[in-house]
Amino acid sequence: MPVELMPWISLRCTEALFYQLQVIDRNGRNPIRAYLGHKSNAKHRGIAFDLTLAEWWNIWKTSGHYHERGRGARRYVMARKNDLGPYAVGNVSIQTGAENQRTKVRMHRENELLRGWVRQHPQHHSRSRIAEAI
């Protein structure tokens, strides 16, 4: 059977999970569309997305907040640890938009402090170590 007739193969999930997730959620979206949208958004932002549909769904299902996901301070998002690295098992957690924003602000401040220190003390770092630090 051609792969296009078996869409669960391209999503790297089982046929049973694929059909289970064909339901529509309260927001009028099905989880497969939400997964594909998340993956596409990450690509557009230049962030690696290493989660399969099964992994992505398991993270949301385990959190108990899938039905509350979305934009806004009180909605839940899948956030990367310290807003760094790929979307991958072990590097993501489910948190509110407000918590995710606080992490982004904190990481931005820390990065600015580090950049300022490196600029003031260039003699202590090789170019490659400065690039790694920034």
C-alpha positions as CSV (number, residue, x, y, z in Angstrom):
1,M,0.0,0.0,0.0
2,P,1.4,3.4,-0.9
3,V,2.6,5.6,2.0
4,E,0.2,8.4,1.1
5,L,-2.6,6.0,1.9
6,M,-1.0,5.3,5.3
7,P,-0.5,8.8,6.8
8,W,0.5,7.4,10.2
9,I,3.8,6.3,8.7
10,S,4.9,9.9,7.9
11,L,3.8,11.0,11.4
12,R,5.8,8.1,12.9
13,C,3.0,6.8,15.0
14,T,0.8,3.7,15.0
15,E,-2.3,3.3,12.9
16,A,-4.4,3.0,16.1
17,L,-3.0,6.3,17.6
18,F,-3.6,8.0,14.3
19,Y,-7.3,7.1,14.2
20,Q,-7.7,7.8,17.9
21,L,-6.4,11.4,17.4
22,Q,-8.7,12.1,14.5
23,V,-11.2,13.5,17.0
24,I,-12.0,17.2,17.3
25,D,-11.1,19.0,20.5
26,R,-13.1,21.8,22.3
27,N,-11.4,24.4,20.2
28,G,-12.4,22.8,16.9
29,R,-9.0,21.4,16.2
30,N,-7.8,17.8,16.2
31,P,-4.6,16.9,17.9
32,I,-2.9,15.9,14.7
33,R,-3.5,19.3,13.2
34,A,-2.3,20.9,16.4
35,Y,0.9,18.8,16.3
36,L,1.5,19.6,12.6
37,G,0.9,23.3,13.3
38,H,3.4,23.2,16.3
39,K,6.0,21.5,14.1
40,S,5.5,24.0,11.3
41,N,5.7,27.0,13.7
42,A,9.0,25.6,15.2
43,K,10.5,25.2,11.7
44,H,9.5,28.8,10.8
45,R,11.1,30.0,14.0
46,G,14.3,28.1,13.3
47,I,13.9,25.7,16.2
48,A,14.5,22.0,15.8
49,F,11.4,19.8,16.5
50,D,12.4,16.3,17.3
51,L,9.1,15.0,18.7
52,T,7.0,12.3,17.0
53,L,3.3,12.6,17.1
54,A,3.2,9.9,19.7
55,E,5.8,11.6,22.0
56,W,4.0,15.0,21.5
57,W,0.7,13.5,22.4
58,N,2.0,11.6,25.4
59,I,3.5,14.8,26.9
60,W,0.2,16.7,26.5
61,K,-1.9,13.7,27.7
62,T,0.3,13.1,30.8
63,S,0.1,16.8,31.7
64,G,-3.7,16.8,31.7
65,H,-3.7,20.3,30.1
66,Y,-4.2,19.5,26.4
67,H,-7.8,20.9,26.5
68,E,-6.4,24.2,28.0
69,R,-3.6,24.7,25.5
70,G,-3.3,27.9,23.5
71,R,-2.1,31.5,23.5
72,G,-2.3,33.7,26.5
73,A,-1.0,34.0,30.0
74,R,-3.5,31.4,31.5
75,R,-3.4,28.9,28.6
76,Y,-0.9,26.1,28.5
77,V,2.0,25.8,26.2
78,M,4.7,23.2,25.5
79,A,7.9,25.1,26.5
80,R,11.5,24.3,26.0
81,K,13.7,24.3,29.1
82,N,15.3,27.7,29.5
83,D,13.9,28.5,26.1
84,L,16.9,26.7,24.5
85,G,17.5,23.6,22.4
86,P,15.0,21.6,20.4
87,Y,11.5,20.5,21.1
88,A,12.5,17.0,22.3
89,V,11.6,14.5,25.0
90,G,13.4,15.6,28.1
91,N,13.7,19.3,27.0
92,V,10.1,20.3,27.1
93,S,7.5,20.8,29.8
94,I,3.9,21.9,29.8
95,Q,3.4,25.3,31.6
96,T,1.2,28.4,31.4
97,G,2.0,31.1,28.9
98,A,2.8,33.4,31.9
99,E,5.4,30.9,33.3
100,N,7.0,30.6,29.8
101,Q,7.2,34.3,29.4
102,R,8.9,34.7,32.8
103,T,11.5,32.2,31.7
104,K,12.1,34.0,28.4
105,V,12.6,37.3,30.2
106,R,15.0,35.8,32.8
107,M,17.0,34.0,30.0
108,H,17.2,37.3,28.0
109,R,18.5,39.2,31.1
110,E,21.1,36.5,31.8
111,N,22.3,36.5,28.2
112,E,22.6,40.3,28.2
113,L,24.6,40.2,31.4
114,L,26.9,37.5,29.9
115,R,27.4,39.4,26.7
116,G,28.2,42.6,28.6
117,W,30.8,40.7,30.8
118,V,32.4,39.1,27.7
119,R,32.7,42.5,26.0
120,Q,34.3,44.0,29.1
121,H,36.7,41.0,29.6
122,P,37.7,39.9,26.1
123,Q,41.1,38.8,27.3
124,H,39.6,36.0,29.3
125,H,38.0,34.2,26.4
126,S,39.0,32.8,23.0
127,R,36.7,33.7,20.1
128,S,35.3,30.2,20.0
129,R,34.5,30.2,23.8
130,I,32.8,33.6,23.4
131,A,30.7,32.3,20.6
132,E,29.7,29.3,22.7
133,A,28.8,31.5,25.7
134,I,26.7,33.8,23.6
